[in-house]
Amino acid sequence: MRLLTWTAALAVTLVAHPALAATPSDGADAVAGLMAIGILIAAYFFPAIIALLRGHHNTLAIFLLNLFFGWTFFGWLGALIWAATVVQRPIEYRMVHDERVRCSRF
């Protein structure tokens, strides 16, 4: 809630005081700003991206932890550690002589 208040206060300040507003440019500043925002979003969701790329069995839970608690260092670090844990694969079974046998993963 505090973040929303500060964001609204900053927006009102920029609108009310034209000297603080950005000056017209050729568009390069806008491109650089959008690239910076994209990099920051990717860095924020890095644990969720890692979990998705690794095919982690708890990708949704890692994403939600990252989304809601990633703004704290410990929430982001916890999501990153969780994304780096071992991925559980389903156990494969084969029928051998009418008997269910667990297959080796090696």
N, C-alpha and C positions, 0 to 999 in steps of 0.2 A: 504494500500500500504506500509505503514511503517513497518507493521508486516512482510510482505513478504520480505522486504529488510533486516530486522534484522535476520529473519530465514535463508536467503541465506548467510548472513555474518557469522553467527554461523556455518553453514555447511561447508563453505570454510575454516574457522579457524580450525575446527576439522579435516578436511581432510589434510590441509597443515601442521598441527603441531601434529605429532603422539603422543607426550607426553600427549596431552589433550584428546586423544581418549580413549575409554573404554578398560579395560584390559580383557583378556579372562576369562571366568568364567564357572561354571558348568550349567548355564542356569537358575538358580534361580533368578538372577538379571533381566533377560529378562521377566520371568513370573511375578515378582513383578512389573516391569515397565508396562507391559501390563495391569495388574490389576489396577494400579494407573491411567493409561490413561482411562480405562473403567469407573472407579469411577468418574473421572473428567468430562467425557462426559455425564454420567448420571446426575451428579450434574448440569451441564450447561443446559441440556434439561429437568430438573426436572419440570418446569411449563408445558411444552408440554406433558410430560408423565402423569402428573396429569390430564390435560384436556382430554387426550385420555382415561384414565381409568375411568373418570367420565362420559364420553359420552357427552362432552360439544358440543353445537351446533356450536361453532366457533373454533374447534380444529385446523383446518388448519391455520386460521389467527393467533392464539396464537403461533403455531409452527413457522410461518414465522416471527412474531415479535421476538420470542426467537432466531431464527437463525440469523437474521440480526442486532438486537439491544440488544441481550442478553449479549454481551461483556461489555456493560455499566451496571452499577449497576441499574440504573433507568429502563432500558429496561427489564432486568431480573425480577426486582421487579414488574413492570407493567404487564408482562406476567404471573407472579405468581398470582397476585391479580385478573387478568382477568380469569385465570383458576379456581380460587376459587369462582367465582360468581355463581349465581343461574343458573342451567341448565334449559333451556326452553324445555318443552315437547310439542309435538303436541296436539292440543285440540281434544278430542274425541267427536263425535256426534253419537247419536242413533236415529233411527226412532221409534217414539212413536205415534201410531194412525195416521200414514201418516203425521207426523209433525217432523221436525228436531229439536232435543232438545240437548242442550249442557250438557254433563255429568259432574258431580261434581268430583273433584280430591280427595275428602276426603272419 
